[in-house]
Amino acid sequence: MNKFFQLLIVLFLFISCNQHPVALVQSDYTEVAEMKDHSPIYFLLEITDKDTILEVNRKNSIGTTNWIFHVDKNTPLKLAIPKIHELQLKKANGMHTNDQAENYYSYMDSTSKTLAFKNFQKVVYSFNAFHSKPYIKENLEYHQHYYNISVDVRKGNRIYVDGFEVAAKDLNSHLTEFIDFAAPNQRVLLYLNVDQDLTFDAYLTTFLSLQKVAIGLVELSNTHFIYDRTKLEDCGCM
């Protein structure tokens, strides 16, 4: 049996047995199509009239394997990111480690209708009150070697590139054209910022989209800013 369908069957069996639907992010871009030696971690979302509850099931995770994070796309980032960050640290600091074992997000390839995987082993999450714009200013010595661009996903899933709104469907083409015009033959560093009140879908969809642009001299920073917009009023970011 095809390994993709094997993994899908395992995932759906888990969902069926636990009566917890996990709606995965969809994308037409596949970074990794096959995964070996892995352990699943399920982020199960339950929305009630009074609260939104996120349960993380990692009882089958083995520290020396690749970890696949199956995160419900409707999960608010302010719930998902702290738990993801916590698991990153647990794995990195565990008693039994494997330098070859990394962390991946699962999502659905909308074209082939199979699971795909996004490596986020090197991603560092800055969350709460931080944004790339003041971070760049505070670290000018490092950033002077790049043409720096901040991509910001705000309330309503509206996307801004250095403060100018861009339609999500045009993000890649806009960035490519802008970089060709503003920074030809220069090293470019893209920063991803996402409002913490948005969903995991908004985050991972944009992450995957920016990864398509990050080739050659264009680099996507490993630091991702998941911010609380109420704490950024004085930074000039909004």
Disulfide bonds with the S-S distance in Angstrom:
Cys235-Cys237 1.93
